[in-house]
């Protein structure tokens, strides 16, 4: 394959069969399916040529942030579509303050990717100074492309392709962003097209690939010049605007101007909102909220009601929430960061909880369900914390990313001469008073003040605080003396043992000039917060959130990082089910033992029923005679099996004499074919806290056998009888067969390291 790719790169041509594609058409949602124009063609390409295109894309991608302006956010490294929607929210707030006439224009490009001229694309790449051999390597993909349309299982005749970039090729969106940049540059540079001014910056255009949104303040003058540029660009690139599908929404326009525009330009004129990147944009904040958050609430309620008719397992319903509903909400939280109505999150969380519990009384507390899997929970989304995490992820990108996203520019100008990266780290009582802020920055600061204790270490003055921020607290403090020597944050004054003496600090950073007085100023400030002790730091100086803000790293999943920090208690608090297990078993289980047990549950079972049975026992799901007797005055609290003792939870699962015999038989069985020396201990048999000497494969197999026993006991729950060892062996055999079938379907070869190998050897004996 390497030889093939080198040949393609050097020769600039490819065999026709490599460039042949099958085109499948996907209907656009909400559009008339009887019209061909309402289908999106996706090219199914040869895998070899897709790998070749991906290699070229990986070489181009790091260059695009320097070549393409930051108002183009589609498929550019370090940029996201939500950057433009957040920026638009700031523009709407700014326009609403001073009643500036404004027109939003969402251009609809006709088959944008399919129309692009190859000759124009070549000239663009040359203009961007791409090396000629690389350009020839790119045009290898367009040397002799053909396609067949796949419809209803039948292929059309072969079609010769003469222009356009293929939707489905990894390189196509990057080439298209480069090809569209000349148009964007012309619009930015044209003085006859006026945008919205917020402070000294002017916002005219926002792009996500071919989704172009214009914000114009003098549309009568700007639109004719805009169409002139579009016509010029279309003649050389084949780019064409569908005027009838272009959406327009105005505010504060005079009746005369509005009437003229409506009669002259046959756009899709909107009275309330237009849609951009899946968000319904309106100039009214209440309408904006109702069209997006209100509609999302209705949509999720409807989905939960519709799904409730299908048969899902308990864990399956939680998985549906995480895989289908949560992504919709997170996109809304990130794309439209507004403060939701107090009842919104509560109503939404109630609808989700009712779906999880099928409108029945919950058997497990919400705190347990929403705790992370590694801490013993099931990771059910806590929507209130997710909303706050989305806001904090947005704030951290403003604090850490360089260059900063465009949506931050109005915020920086609104708080000038102060710097957001300085004042945000200061305690609230030290922070300078800020007035006349945009609603977004007000929301971000308020959420930060509420959540900073969970995101950062060492309060209230965090060690990630920039040295320059101290000028707001220390009179005549000059931070440049420290930053010149590489000390940019308070954490730089610390070693693993604590606050460093001046001599050690001077030696570490090679400080030649006398800065003892400035050092004492810093030390005096930190002493007020009891942060100058010489003891070793009790935990890392910086939290993961602070670490990202100090030194951004691309792979960080900021929203997940913030949510994890918000849901992790410090120190870790035991859940109610853990406390009750320790009480019933008259023992103390260390946090490390609990944590090891929870970690072992990840990926332990392929069978959802086993995973569910394990969690149900752990969470004390089952209704015992003791508990049921509290629901009715005539209820009998005696054990259904032995009819002699009160049927508490620990009795029904461990202490009942007939059940003790069953557990003893299981222990004898396990020790016989595993060669272990397990004891009949409820911590092992019920909580699956295994001894240290057991291997991973042994633990996995024992977990399958024990959890199969749980399912059998539960199936005999109200019966005086108990399952036998033959029943258990049969059930484990069924699980083993289903696991083998799952591996076969997934194409996973069997290995002797697999835990089922021990079971197979036992059966052969």
KAMO-V370914 format. One record per residue. N is the residue number from 1. RES is the residue in one small letter. SS is DSSP state (@ for helix, = for strand, . for the rest). Layout:
n->N res->RES ss->SS
n->N res->RES ss->SS
This chain:
n->1 res->x ss->.
n->2 res->x ss->@
n->3 res->x ss->@
n->4 res->x ss->@
n->5 res->x ss->@
n->6 res->x ss->@
n->7 res->x ss->@
n->8 res->x ss->@
n->9 res->x ss->@
n->10 res->x ss->@
n->11 res->x ss->@
n->12 res->x ss->.
n->13 res->x ss->.
n->14 res->x ss->.
n->15 res->x ss->.
n->16 res->x ss->@
n->17 res->x ss->@
n->18 res->x ss->@
n->19 res->x ss->@
n->20 res->x ss->=
n->21 res->x ss->=
n->22 res->x ss->=
n->23 res->x ss->=
n->24 res->x ss->=
n->25 res->x ss->=
n->26 res->x ss->=
n->27 res->x ss->=
n->28 res->x ss->.
n->29 res->x ss->.
n->30 res->x ss->.
n->31 res->x ss->.
n->32 res->x ss->.
n->33 res->x ss->.
n->34 res->x ss->.
n->35 res->x ss->.
n->36 res->x ss->@
n->37 res->x ss->@
n->38 res->x ss->@
n->39 res->x ss->=
n->40 res->x ss->=
n->41 res->x ss->=
n->42 res->x ss->=
n->43 res->x ss->=
n->44 res->x ss->=
n->45 res->x ss->.
n->46 res->x ss->.
n->47 res->x ss->@
n->48 res->x ss->@
n->49 res->x ss->@
n->50 res->x ss->@
n->51 res->x ss->@
n->52 res->x ss->@
n->53 res->x ss->@
n->54 res->x ss->@
n->55 res->x ss->@
n->56 res->x ss->@
n->57 res->x ss->@
n->58 res->x ss->@
n->59 res->x ss->@
n->60 res->x ss->@
n->61 res->x ss->@
n->62 res->x ss->@
n->63 res->x ss->@
n->64 res->x ss->@
n->65 res->x ss->@
n->66 res->x ss->@
n->67 res->x ss->@
n->68 res->x ss->.
n->69 res->x ss->.
n->70 res->x ss->.
n->71 res->x ss->.
n->72 res->x ss->=
n->73 res->x ss->.
n->74 res->x ss->.
n->75 res->x ss->.
n->76 res->x ss->.
n->77 res->x ss->.
n->78 res->x ss->.
n->79 res->x ss->.
n->80 res->x ss->.
n->81 res->x ss->@
n->82 res->x ss->@
n->83 res->x ss->@
n->84 res->x ss->@
n->85 res->x ss->@
n->86 res->x ss->@
n->87 res->x ss->@
n->88 res->x ss->@
n->89 res->x ss->@
n->90 res->x ss->@
n->91 res->x ss->@
n->92 res->x ss->@
n->93 res->x ss->@
n->94 res->x ss->@
n->95 res->x ss->@
n->96 res->x ss->@
n->97 res->x ss->@
n->98 res->x ss->@
n->99 res->x ss->.
n->100 res->x ss->.
n->101 res->x ss->.
n->102 res->x ss->=
n->103 res->x ss->=
n->104 res->x ss->=
n->105 res->x ss->=
n->106 res->x ss->=
n->107 res->x ss->=
n->108 res->x ss->.
n->109 res->x ss->=
n->110 res->x ss->.
n->111 res->x ss->.
n->112 res->x ss->@
n->113 res->x ss->@
n->114 res->x ss->@
n->115 res->x ss->@
n->116 res->x ss->.
n->117 res->x ss->.
n->118 res->x ss->@
n->119 res->x ss->@
n->120 res->x ss->@
n->121 res->x ss->@
n->122 res->x ss->@
n->123 res->x ss->@
n->124 res->x ss->@
n->125 res->x ss->@
n->126 res->x ss->@
n->127 res->x ss->@
n->128 res->x ss->.
n->129 res->x ss->.
n->130 res->x ss->.
n->131 res->x ss->.
n->132 res->x ss->@
n->133 res->x ss->@
n->134 res->x ss->@
n->135 res->x ss->@
n->136 res->x ss->@
n->137 res->x ss->@
n->138 res->x ss->@
n->139 res->x ss->@
n->140 res->x ss->@
n->141 res->x ss->@
n->142 res->x ss->@
n->143 res->x ss->.
n->144 res->x ss->.
n->145 res->x ss->.
n->146 res->x ss->=
n->147 res->x ss->=
n->148 res->x ss->=
n->149 res->x ss->=
n->150 res->x ss->=
n->151 res->x ss->=
n->152 res->x ss->.
n->153 res->x ss->.
n->154 res->x ss->=
n->155 res->x ss->=
n->156 res->x ss->.
n->157 res->x ss->.
n->158 res->x ss->.
n->159 res->x ss->=
n->160 res->x ss->=
n->161 res->x ss->.
n->162 res->x ss->.
n->163 res->x ss->.
n->164 res->x ss->.
n->165 res->x ss->.
n->166 res->x ss->.
n->167 res->x ss->.
n->168 res->x ss->.
n->169 res->x ss->.
n->170 res->x ss->.
n->171 res->x ss->.
n->172 res->x ss->@
n->173 res->x ss->@
n->174 res->x ss->@
n->175 res->x ss->@
n->176 res->x ss->@
n->177 res->x ss->@
n->178 res->x ss->@
n->179 res->x ss->@
n->180 res->x ss->@
n->181 res->x ss->@
n->182 res->x ss->@
n->183 res->x ss->@
n->184 res->x ss->@
n->185 res->x ss->@
n->186 res->x ss->@
n->187 res->x ss->@
n->188 res->x ss->@
n->189 res->x ss->@
n->190 res->x ss->.
n->191 res->x ss->.
n->192 res->x ss->.
n->193 res->x ss->.
n->194 res->x ss->.
n->195 res->x ss->=
n->196 res->x ss->=
n->197 res->x ss->=
n->198 res->x ss->=
n->199 res->x ss->.
n->200 res->x ss->.
n->201 res->x ss->=
n->202 res->x ss->=
n->203 res->x ss->=
n->204 res->x ss->.
n->205 res->x ss->=
n->206 res->x ss->=
n->207 res->x ss->=
n->208 res->x ss->=
n->209 res->x ss->.
n->210 res->x ss->.
n->211 res->x ss->=
n->212 res->x ss->=
n->213 res->x ss->=
n->214 res->x ss->=
n->215 res->x ss->=
n->216 res->x ss->=
n->217 res->x ss->.
n->218 res->x ss->.
n->219 res->x ss->@
n->220 res->x ss->@
n->221 res->x ss->@
n->222 res->x ss->@
n->223 res->x ss->@
n->224 res->x ss->@
n->225 res->x ss->@
n->226 res->x ss->@
n->227 res->x ss->@
n->228 res->x ss->@
n->229 res->x ss->@
n->230 res->x ss->@
n->231 res->x ss->@
n->232 res->x ss->@
n->233 res->x ss->@
n->234 res->x ss->@
n->235 res->x ss->@
n->236 res->x ss->@
n->237 res->x ss->@
n->238 res->x ss->.
n->239 res->x ss->.
n->240 res->x ss->.
n->241 res->x ss->=
n->242 res->x ss->.
n->243 res->x ss->@
n->244 res->x ss->@
n->245 res->x ss->@
n->246 res->x ss->.
n->247 res->x ss->=
n->248 res->x ss->=
n->249 res->x ss->=
n->250 res->x ss->=
n->251 res->x ss->=
n->252 res->x ss->.
n->253 res->x ss->.
n->254 res->x ss->.
n->255 res->x ss->@
n->256 res->x ss->@
n->257 res->x ss->@
n->258 res->x ss->@
n->259 res->x ss->@
n->260 res->x ss->@
n->261 res->x ss->@
n->262 res->x ss->@
n->263 res->x ss->@
n->264 res->x ss->@
n->265 res->x ss->.
n->266 res->x ss->.
n->267 res->x ss->.
n->268 res->x ss->=
n->269 res->x ss->=
n->270 res->x ss->=
n->271 res->x ss->.
n->272 res->x ss->.
n->273 res->x ss->.
n->274 res->x ss->=
n->275 res->x ss->=
n->276 res->x ss->=
n->277 res->x ss->.
n->278 res->x ss->.
n->279 res->x ss->=
n->280 res->x ss->=
n->281 res->x ss->=
n->282 res->x ss->.
n->283 res->x ss->.
n->284 res->x ss->.
n->285 res->x ss->@
n->286 res->x ss->@
n->287 res->x ss->@
n->288 res->x ss->@
n->289 res->x ss->@
n->290 res->x ss->@
n->291 res->x ss->@
n->292 res->x ss->@
n->293 res->x ss->@
n->294 res->x ss->@
n->295 res->x ss->@
n->296 res->x ss->@
n->297 res->x ss->@
n->298 res->x ss->@
n->299 res->x ss->@
n->300 res->x ss->@
n->301 res->x ss->@
n->302 res->x ss->@
n->303 res->x ss->@
n->304 res->x ss->@
n->305 res->x ss->@
n->306 res->x ss->@
n->307 res->x ss->@
n->308 res->x ss->.
n->309 res->x ss->.
n->310 res->x ss->.
n->311 res->x ss->.
n->312 res->x ss->.
n->313 res->x ss->.
n->314 res->x ss->@
n->315 res->x ss->@
n->316 res->x ss->@
n->317 res->x ss->@
n->318 res->x ss->@
n->319 res->x ss->@
n->320 res->x ss->@
n->321 res->x ss->@
n->322 res->x ss->@
n->323 res->x ss->@
n->324 res->x ss->@
n->325 res->x ss->@
n->326 res->x ss->@
n->327 res->x ss->@
n->328 res->x ss->@
n->329 res->x ss->@
n->330 res->x ss->@
n->331 res->x ss->@
n->332 res->x ss->@
n->333 res->x ss->@
n->334 res->x ss->@
n->335 res->x ss->@
n->336 res->x ss->.
n->337 res->x ss->.
n->338 res->x ss->.
n->339 res->x ss->.
n->340 res->x ss->.
n->341 res->x ss->.
n->342 res->x ss->@
n->343 res->x ss->@
n->344 res->x ss->@
n->345 res->x ss->@
n->346 res->x ss->@
n->347 res->x ss->@
n->348 res->x ss->@
n->349 res->x ss->@
n->350 res->x ss->@
n->351 res->x ss->@
n->352 res->x ss->@
n->353 res->x ss->@
n->354 res->x ss->@
n->355 res->x ss->@
n->356 res->x ss->@
n->357 res->x ss->.
n->358 res->x ss->.
n->359 res->x ss->.
n->360 res->x ss->.
n->361 res->x ss->.
n->362 res->x ss->.
n->363 res->x ss->.
n->364 res->x ss->.
n->365 res->x ss->.
n->366 res->x ss->@
n->367 res->x ss->@
n->368 res->x ss->@
n->369 res->x ss->@
n->370 res->x ss->@
n->371 res->x ss->.
n->372 res->x ss->.
n->373 res->x ss->@
n->374 res->x ss->@
n->375 res->x ss->@
n->376 res->x ss->.
n->377 res->x ss->.
n->378 res->x ss->.
n->379 res->x ss->.
n->380 res->x ss->.
n->381 res->x ss->.
n->382 res->x ss->.
n->383 res->x ss->@
n->384 res->x ss->@
n->385 res->x ss->@
n->386 res->x ss->@
n->387 res->x ss->@
n->388 res->x ss->@
n->389 res->x ss->@
n->390 res->x ss->@
n->391 res->x ss->@
n->392 res->x ss->@
n->393 res->x ss->@
n->394 res->x ss->@
n->395 res->x ss->@
n->396 res->x ss->@
n->397 res->x ss->@
n->398 res->x ss->@
n->399 res->x ss->@
n->400 res->x ss->@
n->401 res->x ss->.
n->402 res->x ss->.
n->403 res->x ss->.
n->404 res->x ss->.
n->405 res->x ss->.
n->406 res->x ss->@
n->407 res->x ss->@
n->408 res->x ss->@
n->409 res->x ss->@
n->410 res->x ss->@
n->411 res->x ss->@
n->412 res->x ss->@
n->413 res->x ss->@
n->414 res->x ss->@
n->415 res->x ss->@
n->416 res->x ss->.
n->417 res->x ss->.
n->418 res->x ss->.
n->419 res->x ss->.
n->420 res->x ss->@
n->421 res->x ss->@
n->422 res->x ss->@
n->423 res->x ss->@
n->424 res->x ss->.
n->425 res->x ss->.
n->426 res->x ss->.
n->427 res->x ss->.
n->428 res->x ss->.
n->429 res->x ss->.
n->430 res->x ss->.
n->431 res->x ss->.
n->432 res->x ss->.
n->433 res->x ss->.
n->434 res->x ss->.
n->435 res->x ss->.
n->436 res->x ss->.
n->437 res->x ss->.
n->438 res->x ss->.
n->439 res->x ss->@
n->440 res->x ss->@
n->441 res->x ss->@
n->442 res->x ss->@
n->443 res->x ss->@
n->444 res->x ss->@
n->445 res->x ss->@
n->446 res->x ss->@
n->447 res->x ss->@
n->448 res->x ss->@
n->449 res->x ss->@
n->450 res->x ss->@
n->451 res->x ss->@
n->452 res->x ss->@
n->453 res->x ss->@
n->454 res->x ss->@
n->455 res->x ss->@
n->456 res->x ss->.
n->457 res->x ss->.
n->458 res->x ss->.
n->459 res->x ss->.
n->460 res->x ss->.
n->461 res->x ss->.
n->462 res->x ss->.
n->463 res->x ss->.
n->464 res->x ss->.
n->465 res->x ss->.
n->466 res->x ss->=
n->467 res->x ss->@
n->468 res->x ss->@
n->469 res->x ss->@
n->470 res->x ss->@
n->471 res->x ss->@
n->472 res->x ss->@
n->473 res->x ss->.
n->474 res->x ss->.
n->475 res->x ss->.
n->476 res->x ss->.
n->477 res->x ss->.
n->478 res->x ss->.
n->479 res->x ss->.
n->480 res->x ss->@
n->481 res->x ss->@
n->482 res->x ss->@
n->483 res->x ss->@
n->484 res->x ss->.
n->485 res->x ss->.
n->486 res->x ss->.
n->487 res->x ss->.
n->488 res->x ss->.
n->489 res->x ss->=
n->490 res->x ss->@
n->491 res->x ss->@
n->492 res->x ss->@
n->493 res->x ss->@
n->494 res->x ss->=
n->495 res->x ss->=
n->496 res->x ss->.
n->497 res->x ss->.
n->498 res->x ss->=
n->499 res->x ss->=
n->500 res->x ss->.
n->501 res->x ss->.
n->502 res->x ss->@
n->503 res->x ss->@
n->504 res->x ss->@
n->505 res->x ss->@
n->506 res->x ss->@
n->507 res->x ss->@
n->508 res->x ss->@
n->509 res->x ss->@
n->510 res->x ss->.
n->511 res->x ss->.
n->512 res->x ss->.
n->513 res->x ss->.
n->514 res->x ss->.
n->515 res->x ss->.
n->516 res->x ss->@
n->517 res->x ss->@
n->518 res->x ss->@
n->519 res->x ss->@
n->520 res->x ss->@
n->521 res->x ss->@
n->522 res->x ss->@
n->523 res->x ss->@
n->524 res->x ss->@
n->525 res->x ss->@
n->526 res->x ss->@
n->527 res->x ss->@
n->528 res->x ss->@
n->529 res->x ss->.
n->530 res->x ss->.
n->531 res->x ss->.
n->532 res->x ss->.
n->533 res->x ss->.
n->534 res->x ss->.
n->535 res->x ss->.
n->536 res->x ss->.
n->537 res->x ss->.
n->538 res->x ss->.
n->539 res->x ss->.
n->540 res->x ss->.
n->541 res->x ss->.
n->542 res->x ss->.
n->543 res->x ss->.
n->544 res->x ss->@
n->545 res->x ss->@
n->546 res->x ss->@
n->547 res->x ss->@
n->548 res->x ss->@
n->549 res->x ss->@
n->550 res->x ss->@
n->551 res->x ss->.
n->552 res->x ss->.
n->553 res->x ss->.
n->554 res->x ss->.
n->555 res->x ss->.
n->556 res->x ss->.
n->557 res->x ss->.
n->558 res->x ss->@
n->559 res->x ss->@
n->560 res->x ss->@
n->561 res->x ss->@
n->562 res->x ss->@
n->563 res->x ss->@
n->564 res->x ss->@
n->565 res->x ss->@
n->566 res->x ss->@
n->567 res->x ss->@
n->568 res->x ss->.
n->569 res->x ss->.
n->570 res->x ss->.
n->571 res->x ss->.
n->572 res->x ss->.
n->573 res->x ss->.
n->574 res->x ss->.
n->575 res->x ss->.
n->576 res->x ss->@
n->577 res->x ss->@
n->578 res->x ss->@
n->579 res->x ss->@
n->580 res->x ss->@
n->581 res->x ss->@
n->582 res->x ss->@
n->583 res->x ss->@
n->584 res->x ss->@
n->585 res->x ss->@
n->586 res->x ss->.
n->587 res->x ss->.
n->588 res->x ss->.
n->589 res->x ss->.
n->590 res->x ss->.
n->591 res->x ss->@
n->592 res->x ss->@
n->593 res->x ss->@
n->594 res->x ss->@
n->595 res->x ss->@
n->596 res->x ss->@
n->597 res->x ss->@
n->598 res->x ss->@
n->599 res->x ss->@
n->600 res->x ss->@
n->601 res->x ss->.
n->602 res->x ss->.
n->603 res->x ss->.
n->604 res->x ss->.
n->605 res->x ss->.
n->606 res->x ss->.
n->607 res->x ss->.
n->608 res->x ss->@
n->609 res->x ss->@
n->610 res->x ss->@
n->611 res->x ss->@
n->612 res->x ss->@
n->613 res->x ss->@
n->614 res->x ss->@
n->615 res->x ss->@
n->616 res->x ss->@
n->617 res->x ss->@
n->618 res->x ss->@
n->619 res->x ss->.
n->620 res->x ss->.
n->621 res->x ss->.
n->622 res->x ss->.
n->623 res->x ss->.
n->624 res->x ss->.
n->625 res->x ss->@
n->626 res->x ss->@
n->627 res->x ss->@
n->628 res->x ss->@
n->629 res->x ss->.
n->630 res->x ss->.
n->631 res->x ss->.
n->632 res->x ss->.
n->633 res->x ss->.
n->634 res->x ss->.
n->635 res->x ss->.
n->636 res->x ss->.
n->637 res->x ss->.
n->638 res->x ss->=
n->639 res->x ss->.
n->640 res->x ss->.
n->641 res->x ss->.
n->642 res->x ss->.
n->643 res->x ss->.
n->644 res->x ss->.
n->645 res->x ss->.
n->646 res->x ss->=
n->647 res->x ss->.
n->648 res->x ss->.
n->649 res->x ss->@
n->650 res->x ss->@
n->651 res->x ss->@
n->652 res->x ss->@
n->653 res->x ss->@
n->654 res->x ss->@
n->655 res->x ss->@
n->656 res->x ss->.
n->657 res->x ss->@
n->658 res->x ss->@
n->659 res->x ss->@
n->660 res->x ss->@
n->661 res->x ss->@
n->662 res->x ss->@
n->663 res->x ss->@
n->664 res->x ss->@
n->665 res->x ss->@
n->666 res->x ss->@
n->667 res->x ss->@
n->668 res->x ss->@
n->669 res->x ss->@
n->670 res->x ss->@
n->671 res->x ss->@
n->672 res->x ss->@
n->673 res->x ss->@
n->674 res->x ss->@
n->675 res->x ss->.
n->676 res->x ss->.
n->677 res->x ss->.
n->678 res->x ss->.
n->679 res->x ss->.
n->680 res->x ss->.
n->681 res->x ss->.
n->682 res->x ss->@
n->683 res->x ss->@
n->684 res->x ss->@
n->685 res->x ss->@
n->686 res->x ss->.
n->687 res->x ss->.
n->688 res->x ss->.
n->689 res->x ss->.
n->690 res->x ss->.
n->691 res->x ss->.
n->692 res->x ss->.
n->693 res->x ss->.
n->694 res->x ss->.
n->695 res->x ss->.
n->696 res->x ss->@
n->697 res->x ss->@
n->698 res->x ss->@
n->699 res->x ss->@
n->700 res->x ss->@
n->701 res->x ss->@
n->702 res->x ss->@
n->703 res->x ss->@
n->704 res->x ss->@
n->705 res->x ss->@
n->706 res->x ss->@
n->707 res->x ss->@
n->708 res->x ss->@
n->709 res->x ss->@
n->710 res->x ss->@
n->711 res->x ss->@
n->712 res->x ss->@
n->713 res->x ss->@
n->714 res->x ss->@
n->715 res->x ss->@
n->716 res->x ss->.
n->717 res->x ss->.
n->718 res->x ss->.
n->719 res->x ss->.
n->720 res->x ss->.
n->721 res->x ss->.
n->722 res->x ss->.
n->723 res->x ss->.
n->724 res->x ss->.
n->725 res->x ss->@
n->726 res->x ss->@
n->727 res->x ss->@
n->728 res->x ss->@
n->729 res->x ss->@
n->730 res->x ss->@
n->731 res->x ss->@
n->732 res->x ss->@
n->733 res->x ss->@
n->734 res->x ss->@
n->735 res->x ss->@
n->736 res->x ss->@
n->737 res->x ss->@
n->738 res->x ss->@
n->739 res->x ss->@
n->740 res->x ss->@
n->741 res->x ss->@
n->742 res->x ss->@
n->743 res->x ss->@
n->744 res->x ss->@
n->745 res->x ss->@
n->746 res->x ss->@
n->747 res->x ss->.
n->748 res->x ss->.
n->749 res->x ss->.
n->750 res->x ss->.
n->751 res->x ss->.
n->752 res->x ss->.
n->753 res->x ss->.
n->754 res->x ss->.
n->755 res->x ss->.
n->756 res->x ss->@
n->757 res->x ss->@
n->758 res->x ss->@
n->759 res->x ss->@
n->760 res->x ss->@
n->761 res->x ss->@
n->762 res->x ss->@
n->763 res->x ss->@
n->764 res->x ss->@
n->765 res->x ss->.
